[in-house]
């Protein structure tokens, strides 16, 4: 498995003489390739630069449950509350995918449990909506407010259904 991961991380852009590609860093972050992320950062990749789609390496690693990569990116200066294009912070992405260890790490390293998307969605609301109760408990233990639940909107016809995070937020 390790040689396969290295091949993916050395895909187009990595062999060039210019600065490392943000796509390469994003790929290594998603795969949990700590050595690859370290090499790319050492070669000049920014821990807080965004992919063309607006994702940050920290958000990508948080969603994928890559705790070692999350720690490395934070050590190298990635802001713990940087928002992706969808307004989700890395903590919200960890909550959406049930990554309790990563959520706890982000909280220990300064992530704000009470931030909300422009639509008012909090990490706690996301954890509850996706039924990731261990993440919800970690957020409450860290002082997350109990407001900010996902709002209900009228459904076509009768009744109402819960809103889910915006397109691309649960990547």
LOMAR-945679 format. One record per residue: residue number from 1; residue in one letter; chain; x negated, y negated, z negated of N, C-alpha, C in turn. Coordinates in nm, 2 decimals. Layout:
! LOMAR-945679
+-----+--------+--------+--------+--------+--------+--------+--------+--------+--------+--------+--------+
! num ! residu ! chaine !     nX !     nY !     nZ !    caX !    caY !    caZ !     cX !     cY !     cZ !
+-----+--------+--------+--------+--------+--------+--------+--------+--------+--------+--------+--------+
! NUM !      a !      A !      X !      Y !      Z !      X !      Y !      Z !      X !      Y !      Z !
...
+-----+--------+--------+--------+--------+--------+--------+--------+--------+--------+--------+--------+
! end
This chain:
! LOMAR-945679
+-----+--------+--------+--------+--------+--------+--------+--------+--------+--------+--------+--------+
! num ! residu ! chaine !     nX !     nY !     nZ !    caX !    caY !    caZ !     cX !     cY !     cZ !
+-----+--------+--------+--------+--------+--------+--------+--------+--------+--------+--------+--------+
!   1 !      x !      A !  -0.08 !   0.12 !   0.00 !   0.00 !   0.00 !   0.00 !  -0.09 !  -0.13 !   0.00 !
!   2 !      x !      A !  -0.20 !  -0.13 !  -0.07 !  -0.28 !  -0.25 !  -0.08 !  -0.33 !  -0.29 !   0.06 !
!   3 !      x !      A !  -0.38 !  -0.20 !   0.14 !  -0.43 !  -0.24 !   0.27 !  -0.32 !  -0.31 !   0.36 !
!   4 !      x !      A !  -0.20 !  -0.25 !   0.35 !  -0.09 !  -0.31 !   0.42 !  -0.06 !  -0.45 !   0.38 !
!   5 !      x !      A !  -0.06 !  -0.48 !   0.24 !  -0.04 !  -0.61 !   0.19 !  -0.14 !  -0.70 !   0.24 !
!   6 !      x !      A !  -0.27 !  -0.66 !   0.24 !  -0.38 !  -0.75 !   0.29 !  -0.36 !  -0.78 !   0.44 !
!   7 !      x !      A !  -0.32 !  -0.68 !   0.52 !  -0.29 !  -0.71 !   0.66 !  -0.18 !  -0.81 !   0.67 !
!   8 !      x !      A !  -0.08 !  -0.81 !   0.60 !   0.03 !  -0.90 !   0.61 !  -0.02 !  -1.04 !   0.57 !
!   9 !      x !      A !  -0.11 !  -1.05 !   0.47 !  -0.16 !  -1.18 !   0.42 !  -0.26 !  -1.24 !   0.52 !
!  10 !      x !      A !  -0.32 !  -1.15 !   0.60 !  -0.42 !  -1.20 !   0.69 !  -0.36 !  -1.21 !   0.83 !
!  11 !      x !      A !  -0.22 !  -1.22 !   0.84 !  -0.15 !  -1.23 !   0.96 !  -0.19 !  -1.37 !   1.02 !
!  12 !      x !      A !  -0.13 !  -1.41 !   1.14 !  -0.16 !  -1.53 !   1.21 !  -0.18 !  -1.65 !   1.12 !
!  13 !      x !      A !  -0.29 !  -1.72 !   1.14 !  -0.32 !  -1.84 !   1.06 !  -0.43 !  -1.82 !   0.96 !
!  14 !      x !      A !  -0.44 !  -1.70 !   0.91 !  -0.54 !  -1.67 !   0.80 !  -0.68 !  -1.67 !   0.86 !
!  15 !      x !      A !  -0.70 !  -1.63 !   0.98 !  -0.83 !  -1.61 !   1.04 !  -0.88 !  -1.74 !   1.11 !
!  16 !      x !      A !  -0.79 !  -1.85 !   1.11 !  -0.83 !  -1.97 !   1.17 !  -0.94 !  -2.04 !   1.09 !
!  17 !      x !      A !  -1.01 !  -2.14 !   1.15 !  -1.11 !  -2.21 !   1.08 !  -1.05 !  -2.33 !   1.01 !
!  18 !      x !      A !  -0.92 !  -2.36 !   1.03 !  -0.86 !  -2.48 !   0.96 !  -0.81 !  -2.44 !   0.83 !
!  19 !      x !      A !  -0.73 !  -2.53 !   0.77 !  -0.68 !  -2.50 !   0.63 !  -0.58 !  -2.38 !   0.64 !
!  20 !      x !      A !  -0.57 !  -2.31 !   0.52 !  -0.48 !  -2.20 !   0.52 !  -0.34 !  -2.24 !   0.55 !
!  21 !      x !      A !  -0.26 !  -2.15 !   0.61 !  -0.12 !  -2.17 !   0.64 !  -0.04 !  -2.16 !   0.52 !
!  22 !      x !      A !   0.06 !  -2.25 !   0.51 !   0.16 !  -2.24 !   0.40 !   0.24 !  -2.11 !   0.41 !
!  23 !      x !      A !   0.26 !  -2.07 !   0.53 !   0.33 !  -1.94 !   0.55 !   0.26 !  -1.82 !   0.49 !
!  24 !      x !      A !   0.12 !  -1.83 !   0.51 !   0.04 !  -1.72 !   0.45 !   0.05 !  -1.72 !   0.30 !
!  25 !      x !      A !   0.05 !  -1.84 !   0.24 !   0.06 !  -1.85 !   0.09 !   0.20 !  -1.80 !   0.05 !
!  26 !      x !      A !   0.31 !  -1.84 !   0.12 !   0.44 !  -1.80 !   0.09 !   0.45 !  -1.64 !   0.10 !
!  27 !      x !      A !   0.39 !  -1.59 !   0.20 !   0.40 !  -1.44 !   0.22 !   0.33 !  -1.37 !   0.10 !
!  28 !      x !      A !   0.21 !  -1.42 !   0.07 !   0.13 !  -1.36 !  -0.04 !   0.21 !  -1.37 !  -0.17 !
!  29 !      x !      A !   0.27 !  -1.49 !  -0.19 !   0.35 !  -1.51 !  -0.32 !   0.46 !  -1.41 !  -0.33 !
!  30 !      x !      A !   0.53 !  -1.39 !  -0.22 !   0.65 !  -1.30 !  -0.22 !   0.61 !  -1.16 !  -0.25 !
!  31 !      x !      A !   0.49 !  -1.12 !  -0.19 !   0.45 !  -0.98 !  -0.20 !   0.38 !  -0.95 !  -0.33 !
!  32 !      x !      A !   0.35 !  -1.06 !  -0.41 !   0.28 !  -1.04 !  -0.54 !   0.13 !  -1.02 !  -0.52 !
!  33 !      x !      A !   0.07 !  -1.06 !  -0.41 !  -0.07 !  -1.04 !  -0.38 !  -0.15 !  -1.15 !  -0.45 !
!  34 !      x !      A !  -0.18 !  -1.12 !  -0.58 !  -0.25 !  -1.22 !  -0.66 !  -0.38 !  -1.26 !  -0.60 !
!  35 !      x !      A !  -0.46 !  -1.16 !  -0.55 !  -0.59 !  -1.19 !  -0.50 !  -0.58 !  -1.27 !  -0.37 !
!  36 !      x !      A !  -0.48 !  -1.24 !  -0.29 !  -0.45 !  -1.32 !  -0.17 !  -0.41 !  -1.46 !  -0.20 !
!  37 !      x !      A !  -0.32 !  -1.48 !  -0.30 !  -0.28 !  -1.61 !  -0.34 !  -0.41 !  -1.69 !  -0.39 !
!  38 !      x !      A !  -0.49 !  -1.63 !  -0.47 !  -0.61 !  -1.69 !  -0.52 !  -0.70 !  -1.73 !  -0.41 !
!  39 !      x !      A !  -0.72 !  -1.64 !  -0.31 !  -0.81 !  -1.68 !  -0.20 !  -0.76 !  -1.80 !  -0.12 !
!  40 !      x !      A !  -0.63 !  -1.79 !  -0.10 !  -0.57 !  -1.90 !  -0.02 !  -0.58 !  -2.04 !  -0.09 !
!  41 !      x !      A !  -0.55 !  -2.03 !  -0.22 !  -0.57 !  -2.15 !  -0.30 !  -0.71 !  -2.20 !  -0.31 !
!  42 !      x !      A !  -0.80 !  -2.11 !  -0.32 !  -0.95 !  -2.14 !  -0.32 !  -0.99 !  -2.21 !  -0.19 !
!  43 !      x !      A !  -0.92 !  -2.16 !  -0.08 !  -0.95 !  -2.21 !   0.06 !  -0.88 !  -2.35 !   0.09 !
!  44 !      x !      A !  -0.80 !  -2.40 !  -0.01 !  -0.74 !  -2.53 !   0.01 !  -0.59 !  -2.53 !   0.02 !
!  45 !      x !      A !  -0.52 !  -2.42 !   0.02 !  -0.38 !  -2.42 !   0.02 !  -0.33 !  -2.49 !  -0.11 !
!  46 !      x !      A !  -0.22 !  -2.57 !  -0.09 !  -0.16 !  -2.64 !  -0.20 !  -0.06 !  -2.55 !  -0.28 !
!  47 !      x !      A !  -0.07 !  -2.54 !  -0.41 !   0.02 !  -2.46 !  -0.48 !   0.16 !  -2.52 !  -0.49 !
!  48 !      x !      A !   0.18 !  -2.64 !  -0.44 !   0.31 !  -2.71 !  -0.44 !   0.36 !  -2.75 !  -0.30 !
!  49 !      x !      A !   0.29 !  -2.72 !  -0.20 !   0.33 !  -2.75 !  -0.06 !   0.46 !  -2.66 !  -0.03 !
!  50 !      x !      A !   0.54 !  -2.71 !   0.06 !   0.66 !  -2.64 !   0.10 !   0.64 !  -2.57 !   0.23 !
!  51 !      x !      A !   0.72 !  -2.46 !   0.25 !   0.73 !  -2.40 !   0.38 !   0.81 !  -2.49 !   0.47 !
!  52 !      x !      A !   0.82 !  -2.46 !   0.60 !   0.90 !  -2.54 !   0.69 !   1.05 !  -2.53 !   0.64 !
!  53 !      x !      A !   1.09 !  -2.42 !   0.58 !   1.23 !  -2.41 !   0.53 !   1.25 !  -2.48 !   0.40 !
!  54 !      x !      A !   1.15 !  -2.54 !   0.34 !   1.16 !  -2.62 !   0.21 !   1.14 !  -2.54 !   0.09 !
!  55 !      x !      A !   1.09 !  -2.42 !   0.10 !   1.07 !  -2.33 !  -0.02 !   0.93 !  -2.36 !  -0.08 !
!  56 !      x !      A !   0.91 !  -2.35 !  -0.21 !   0.78 !  -2.36 !  -0.27 !   0.72 !  -2.22 !  -0.30 !
!  57 !      x !      A !   0.59 !  -2.21 !  -0.30 !   0.53 !  -2.08 !  -0.34 !   0.58 !  -2.03 !  -0.47 !
!  58 !      x !      A !   0.59 !  -2.12 !  -0.57 !   0.64 !  -2.09 !  -0.70 !   0.78 !  -2.03 !  -0.70 !
!  59 !      x !      A !   0.87 !  -2.10 !  -0.63 !   1.01 !  -2.05 !  -0.62 !   1.01 !  -1.91 !  -0.55 !
!  60 !      x !      A !   0.93 !  -1.89 !  -0.45 !   0.93 !  -1.77 !  -0.38 !   0.88 !  -1.66 !  -0.47 !
!  61 !      x !      A !   0.78 !  -1.68 !  -0.55 !   0.72 !  -1.58 !  -0.64 !   0.82 !  -1.56 !  -0.75 !
!  62 !      x !      A !   0.89 !  -1.66 !  -0.80 !   0.98 !  -1.65 !  -0.91 !   1.10 !  -1.56 !  -0.87 !
!  63 !      x !      A !   1.15 !  -1.58 !  -0.75 !   1.26 !  -1.50 !  -0.70 !   1.22 !  -1.36 !  -0.68 !
!  64 !      x !      A !   1.10 !  -1.33 !  -0.64 !   1.05 !  -1.20 !  -0.62 !   1.01 !  -1.13 !  -0.74 !
!  65 !      x !      A !   1.01 !  -1.19 !  -0.86 !   0.97 !  -1.13 !  -0.98 !   0.82 !  -1.11 !  -0.99 !
!  66 !      x !      A !   0.74 !  -1.20 !  -0.93 !   0.60 !  -1.18 !  -0.92 !   0.53 !  -1.27 !  -1.03 !
!  67 !      x !      A !   0.54 !  -1.22 !  -1.16 !   0.49 !  -1.29 !  -1.28 !   0.35 !  -1.33 !  -1.27 !
!  68 !      x !      A !   0.26 !  -1.25 !  -1.22 !   0.12 !  -1.28 !  -1.21 !   0.10 !  -1.40 !  -1.12 !
!  69 !      x !      A !   0.17 !  -1.39 !  -1.01 !   0.15 !  -1.50 !  -0.91 !   0.21 !  -1.63 !  -0.96 !
!  70 !      x !      A !   0.32 !  -1.62 !  -1.03 !   0.38 !  -1.74 !  -1.10 !   0.28 !  -1.80 !  -1.19 !
!  71 !      x !      A !   0.22 !  -1.72 !  -1.28 !   0.12 !  -1.77 !  -1.37 !   0.01 !  -1.84 !  -1.30 !
!  72 !      x !      A !  -0.04 !  -1.78 !  -1.20 !  -0.16 !  -1.83 !  -1.12 !  -0.12 !  -1.97 !  -1.06 !
!  73 !      x !      A !   0.00 !  -1.97 !  -1.00 !   0.04 !  -2.10 !  -0.93 !   0.06 !  -2.21 !  -1.04 !
!  74 !      x !      A !   0.11 !  -2.18 !  -1.15 !   0.13 !  -2.27 !  -1.26 !  -0.01 !  -2.32 !  -1.31 !
!  75 !      x !      A !  -0.10 !  -2.22 !  -1.32 !  -0.24 !  -2.26 !  -1.36 !  -0.31 !  -2.35 !  -1.27 !
!  76 !      x !      A !  -0.27 !  -2.34 !  -1.14 !  -0.33 !  -2.42 !  -1.03 !  -0.25 !  -2.55 !  -1.00 !
!  77 !      x !      A !  -0.16 !  -2.58 !  -1.09 !  -0.09 !  -2.71 !  -1.08 !   0.05 !  -2.71 !  -1.01 !
!  78 !      x !      A !   0.10 !  -2.60 !  -0.98 !   0.24 !  -2.60 !  -0.93 !   0.34 !  -2.66 !  -1.03 !
!  79 !      x !      A !   0.42 !  -2.75 !  -1.00 !   0.52 !  -2.80 !  -1.10 !   0.62 !  -2.70 !  -1.13 !
!  80 !      x !      A !   0.65 !  -2.67 !  -1.26 !   0.74 !  -2.57 !  -1.29 !   0.89 !  -2.59 !  -1.25 !
!  81 !      x !      A !   0.92 !  -2.72 !  -1.22 !   1.06 !  -2.75 !  -1.19 !   1.07 !  -2.80 !  -1.04 !
!  82 !      x !      A !   0.98 !  -2.77 !  -0.96 !   0.99 !  -2.82 !  -0.82 !   1.11 !  -2.75 !  -0.75 !
!  83 !      x !      A !   1.18 !  -2.83 !  -0.68 !   1.31 !  -2.78 !  -0.62 !   1.28 !  -2.74 !  -0.48 !
!  84 !      x !      A !   1.35 !  -2.64 !  -0.44 !   1.35 !  -2.60 !  -0.30 !   1.45 !  -2.69 !  -0.22 !
!  85 !      x !      A !   1.46 !  -2.67 !  -0.09 !   1.55 !  -2.74 !  -0.01 !   1.70 !  -2.73 !  -0.05 !
!  86 !      x !      A !   1.73 !  -2.62 !  -0.12 !   1.87 !  -2.60 !  -0.16 !   1.89 !  -2.66 !  -0.30 !
!  87 !      x !      A !   1.79 !  -2.72 !  -0.36 !   1.81 !  -2.78 !  -0.49 !   1.78 !  -2.69 !  -0.61 !
!  88 !      x !      A !   1.75 !  -2.56 !  -0.58 !   1.72 !  -2.47 !  -0.68 !   1.58 !  -2.48 !  -0.73 !
!  89 !      x !      A !   1.56 !  -2.48 !  -0.86 !   1.43 !  -2.47 !  -0.92 !   1.38 !  -2.33 !  -0.93 !
!  90 !      x !      A !   1.25 !  -2.30 !  -0.95 !   1.20 !  -2.16 !  -0.97 !   1.28 !  -2.09 !  -1.08 !
!  91 !      x !      A !   1.32 !  -2.16 !  -1.19 !   1.39 !  -2.10 !  -1.29 !   1.53 !  -2.05 !  -1.24 !
!  92 !      x !      A !   1.59 !  -2.13 !  -1.16 !   1.72 !  -2.10 !  -1.11 !   1.71 !  -1.98 !  -1.01 !
!  93 !      x !      A !   1.60 !  -1.97 !  -0.94 !   1.58 !  -1.86 !  -0.85 !   1.55 !  -1.73 !  -0.92 !
!  94 !      x !      A !   1.48 !  -1.74 !  -1.03 !   1.45 !  -1.63 !  -1.12 !   1.59 !  -1.58 !  -1.18 !
!  95 !      x !      A !   1.67 !  -1.67 !  -1.22 !   1.80 !  -1.64 !  -1.28 !   1.89 !  -1.57 !  -1.17 !
!  96 !      x !      A !   1.89 !  -1.62 !  -1.05 !   1.97 !  -1.57 !  -0.94 !   1.94 !  -1.42 !  -0.91 !
!  97 !      x !      A !   1.81 !  -1.39 !  -0.93 !   1.76 !  -1.25 !  -0.89 !   1.74 !  -1.17 !  -1.01 !
!  98 !      x !      A !   1.77 !  -1.22 !  -1.13 !   1.76 !  -1.13 !  -1.25 !   1.62 !  -1.11 !  -1.30 !
!  99 !      x !      A !   1.53 !  -1.20 !  -1.27 !   1.39 !  -1.18 !  -1.31 !   1.36 !  -1.24 !  -1.45 !
! 100 !      x !      A !   1.40 !  -1.16 !  -1.55 !   1.39 !  -1.21 !  -1.69 !   1.25 !  -1.24 !  -1.73 !
! 101 !      x !      A !   1.15 !  -1.16 !  -1.70 !   1.02 !  -1.18 !  -1.74 !   0.96 !  -1.31 !  -1.68 !
! 102 !      x !      A !   1.00 !  -1.33 !  -1.55 !   0.95 !  -1.46 !  -1.49 !   1.03 !  -1.58 !  -1.55 !
! 103 !      x !      A !   1.16 !  -1.56 !  -1.58 !   1.23 !  -1.67 !  -1.64 !   1.17 !  -1.71 !  -1.77 !
! 104 !      x !      A !   1.13 !  -1.61 !  -1.85 !   1.07 !  -1.64 !  -1.98 !   0.93 !  -1.70 !  -1.97 !
! 105 !      x !      A !   0.86 !  -1.66 !  -1.87 !   0.73 !  -1.72 !  -1.84 !   0.74 !  -1.87 !  -1.80 !
! 106 !      x !      A !   0.84 !  -1.89 !  -1.71 !   0.86 !  -2.03 !  -1.67 !   0.90 !  -2.12 !  -1.79 !
! 107 !      x !      A !   0.99 !  -2.07 !  -1.87 !   1.03 !  -2.14 !  -1.99 !   0.92 !  -2.17 !  -2.08 !
! 108 !      x !      A !   0.83 !  -2.07 !  -2.10 !   0.71 !  -2.09 !  -2.19 !   0.62 !  -2.20 !  -2.13 !
! 109 !      x !      A !   0.62 !  -2.20 !  -2.00 !   0.52 !  -2.29 !  -1.93 !   0.58 !  -2.43 !  -1.89 !
! 110 !      x !      A !   0.70 !  -2.46 !  -1.95 !   0.75 !  -2.59 !  -1.94 !   0.87 !  -2.61 !  -1.85 !
! 111 !      x !      A !   0.93 !  -2.51 !  -1.79 !   1.05 !  -2.53 !  -1.70 !   1.16 !  -2.58 !  -1.79 !
! 112 !      x !      A !   1.24 !  -2.67 !  -1.74 !   1.35 !  -2.73 !  -1.81 !   1.48 !  -2.64 !  -1.78 !
! 113 !      x !      A !   1.53 !  -2.58 !  -1.89 !   1.65 !  -2.49 !  -1.87 !   1.78 !  -2.57 !  -1.84 !
! 114 !      x !      A !   1.77 !  -2.70 !  -1.85 !   1.90 !  -2.78 !  -1.84 !   1.91 !  -2.85 !  -1.71 !
! 115 !      x !      A !   1.82 !  -2.83 !  -1.61 !   1.83 !  -2.90 !  -1.48 !   1.95 !  -2.84 !  -1.41 !
! 116 !      x !      A !   2.00 !  -2.92 !  -1.32 !   2.11 !  -2.88 !  -1.23 !   2.09 !  -2.92 !  -1.09 !
! 117 !      x !      A !   2.15 !  -2.84 !  -1.00 !   2.14 !  -2.88 !  -0.86 !   2.22 !  -3.00 !  -0.84 !
! 118 !      x !      A !   2.21 !  -3.06 !  -0.72 !   2.30 !  -3.18 !  -0.69 !   2.45 !  -3.15 !  -0.71 !
! 119 !      x !      A !   2.48 !  -3.02 !  -0.69 !   2.62 !  -2.98 !  -0.71 !   2.66 !  -2.95 !  -0.86 !
! 120 !      x !      A !   2.56 !  -2.97 !  -0.95 !   2.59 !  -2.94 !  -1.09 !   2.57 !  -2.80 !  -1.14 !
! 121 !      x !      A !   2.50 !  -2.72 !  -1.06 !   2.48 !  -2.58 !  -1.10 !   2.36 !  -2.57 !  -1.18 !
! 122 !      x !      A !   2.36 !  -2.50 !  -1.29 !   2.25 !  -2.48 !  -1.38 !   2.20 !  -2.34 !  -1.37 !
! 123 !      x !      A !   2.08 !  -2.31 !  -1.42 !   2.02 !  -2.18 !  -1.42 !   2.11 !  -2.09 !  -1.50 !
! 124 !      x !      A !   2.16 !  -2.14 !  -1.61 !   2.25 !  -2.06 !  -1.70 !   2.38 !  -2.02 !  -1.62 !
! 125 !      x !      A !   2.43 !  -2.11 !  -1.54 !   2.55 !  -2.08 !  -1.46 !   2.52 !  -1.97 !  -1.36 !
! 126 !      x !      A !   2.40 !  -1.98 !  -1.30 !   2.36 !  -1.88 !  -1.20 !   2.34 !  -1.75 !  -1.26 !
! 127 !      x !      A !   2.28 !  -1.74 !  -1.38 !   2.25 !  -1.61 !  -1.45 !   2.39 !  -1.55 !  -1.48 !
! 128 !      x !      A !   2.48 !  -1.63 !  -1.53 !   2.61 !  -1.57 !  -1.57 !   2.69 !  -1.53 !  -1.44 !
! 129 !      x !      A !   2.69 !  -1.61 !  -1.34 !   2.76 !  -1.57 !  -1.22 !   2.71 !  -1.44 !  -1.16 !
! 130 !      x !      A !   2.58 !  -1.42 !  -1.16 !   2.52 !  -1.30 !  -1.10 !   2.51 !  -1.19 !  -1.20 !
! 131 !      x !      A !   2.56 !  -1.21 !  -1.32 !   2.57 !  -1.11 !  -1.43 !   2.43 !  -1.06 !  -1.47 !
! 132 !      x !      A !   2.34 !  -1.16 !  -1.47 !   2.20 !  -1.13 !  -1.53 !   2.20 !  -1.18 !  -1.67 !
! 133 !      x !      A !   2.26 !  -1.10 !  -1.76 !   2.28 !  -1.14 !  -1.90 !   2.15 !  -1.16 !  -1.98 !
! 134 !      x !      A !   2.05 !  -1.08 !  -1.95 !   1.92 !  -1.09 !  -2.02 !   1.86 !  -1.23 !  -1.99 !
! 135 !      x !      A !   1.88 !  -1.27 !  -1.86 !   1.82 !  -1.40 !  -1.82 !   1.91 !  -1.51 !  -1.89 !
! 136 !      x !      A !   2.04 !  -1.49 !  -1.89 !   2.13 !  -1.59 !  -1.96 !   2.09 !  -1.60 !  -2.11 !
! 137 !      x !      A !   2.06 !  -1.49 !  -2.17 !   2.02 !  -1.49 !  -2.32 !   1.89 !  -1.57 !  -2.33 !
! 138 !      x !      A !   1.79 !  -1.54 !  -2.24 !   1.66 !  -1.61 !  -2.25 !   1.68 !  -1.76 !  -2.23 !
! 139 !      x !      A !   1.77 !  -1.80 !  -2.14 !   1.80 !  -1.95 !  -2.12 !   1.87 !  -2.01 !  -2.24 !
! 140 !      x !      A !   1.96 !  -1.94 !  -2.30 !   2.03 !  -1.99 !  -2.42 !   1.93 !  -2.00 !  -2.54 !
! 141 !      x !      A !   1.84 !  -1.90 !  -2.55 !   1.74 !  -1.90 !  -2.66 !   1.64 !  -2.02 !  -2.64 !
! 142 !      x !      A !   1.63 !  -2.06 !  -2.51 !   1.54 !  -2.18 !  -2.48 !   1.61 !  -2.31 !  -2.49 !
! 143 !      x !      A !   1.73 !  -2.31 !  -2.53 !   1.81 !  -2.44 !  -2.54 !   1.89 !  -2.48 !  -2.42 !
! 144 !      x !      A !   1.92 !  -2.39 !  -2.33 !   2.00 !  -2.42 !  -2.22 !   2.14 !  -2.46 !  -2.27 !
! 145 !      x !      A !   2.20 !  -2.57 !  -2.22 !   2.33 !  -2.61 !  -2.25 !   2.43 !  -2.52 !  -2.20 !
! 146 !      x !      A !   2.55 !  -2.52 !  -2.26 !   2.65 !  -2.42 !  -2.22 !   2.74 !  -2.48 !  -2.11 !
! 147 !      x !      A !   2.72 !  -2.61 !  -2.07 !   2.80 !  -2.66 !  -1.97 !   2.73 !  -2.63 !  -1.83 !
! 148 !      x !      A !   2.79 !  -2.67 !  -1.72 !   2.73 !  -2.65 !  -1.59 !   2.77 !  -2.52 !  -1.53 !
! 149 !      x !      A !   2.87 !  -2.45 !  -1.58 !   2.92 !  -2.33 !  -1.51 !   2.95 !  -2.36 !  -1.37 !
! 150 !      x !      A !   2.95 !  -2.25 !  -1.29 !   2.99 !  -2.27 !  -1.15 !   3.13 !  -2.31 !  -1.15 !
! 151 !      x !      A !   3.16 !  -2.41 !  -1.08 !   3.30 !  -2.46 !  -1.07 !   3.39 !  -2.37 !  -0.98 !
! 152 !      x !      A !   3.52 !  -2.38 !  -1.00 !   3.61 !  -2.30 !  -0.92 !   3.67 !  -2.40 !  -0.82 !
! 153 !      x !      A !   3.69 !  -2.35 !  -0.70 !   3.75 !  -2.43 !  -0.59 !   3.87 !  -2.35 !  -0.54 !
! 154 !      x !      A !   3.97 !  -2.42 !  -0.50 !   4.09 !  -2.35 !  -0.44 !   4.05 !  -2.26 !  -0.33 !
! 155 !      x !      A !   4.10 !  -2.14 !  -0.33 !   4.07 !  -2.05 !  -0.22 !   4.18 !  -2.07 !  -0.12 !
! 156 !      x !      A !   4.16 !  -2.02 !   0.00 !   4.27 !  -2.03 !   0.10 !   4.38 !  -1.95 !   0.05 !
! 157 !      x !      A !   4.50 !  -2.01 !   0.04 !   4.61 !  -1.94 !  -0.01 !   4.62 !  -1.96 !  -0.16 !
! 158 !      x !      A !   4.65 !  -1.86 !  -0.23 !   4.67 !  -1.87 !  -0.38 !   4.55 !  -1.84 !  -0.46 !
! 159 !      x !      A !   4.54 !  -1.89 !  -0.58 !   4.43 !  -1.86 !  -0.67 !   4.30 !  -1.94 !  -0.64 !
! 160 !      x !      A !   4.20 !  -1.91 !  -0.72 !   4.07 !  -1.97 !  -0.70 !   3.97 !  -1.87 !  -0.72 !
! 161 !      x !      A !   3.85 !  -1.89 !  -0.66 !   3.74 !  -1.80 !  -0.67 !   3.62 !  -1.88 !  -0.71 !
! 162 !      x !      A !   3.52 !  -1.81 !  -0.77 !   3.40 !  -1.88 !  -0.82 !   3.32 !  -1.92 !  -0.70 !
! 163 !      x !      A !   3.26 !  -2.03 !  -0.71 !   3.16 !  -2.07 !  -0.61 !   3.03 !  -2.00 !  -0.64 !
! 164 !      x !      A !   2.95 !  -1.98 !  -0.53 !   2.82 !  -1.91 !  -0.55 !   2.72 !  -2.02 !  -0.51 !
! 165 !      x !      A !   2.59 !  -1.99 !  -0.55 !   2.49 !  -2.09 !  -0.51 !   2.49 !  -2.11 !  -0.36 !
! 166 !      x !      A !   2.44 !  -2.22 !  -0.32 !   2.43 !  -2.26 !  -0.18 !   2.36 !  -2.17 !  -0.09 !
! 167 !      x !      A !   2.38 !  -2.18 !   0.04 !   2.32 !  -2.09 !   0.14 !   2.17 !  -2.10 !   0.12 !
! 168 !      x !      A !   2.11 !  -1.99 !   0.12 !   1.96 !  -1.98 !   0.11 !   1.91 !  -1.98 !  -0.03 !
! 169 !      x !      A !   1.99 !  -2.01 !  -0.13 !   1.94 !  -2.02 !  -0.27 !   1.91 !  -1.89 !  -0.33 !
! 170 !      x !      A !   1.97 !  -1.78 !  -0.28 !   1.95 !  -1.65 !  -0.34 !   1.85 !  -1.57 !  -0.25 !
! 171 !      x !      A !   1.80 !  -1.64 !  -0.16 !   1.70 !  -1.58 !  -0.06 !   1.67 !  -1.43 !  -0.09 !
+-----+--------+--------+--------+--------+--------+--------+--------+--------+--------+--------+--------+
! end
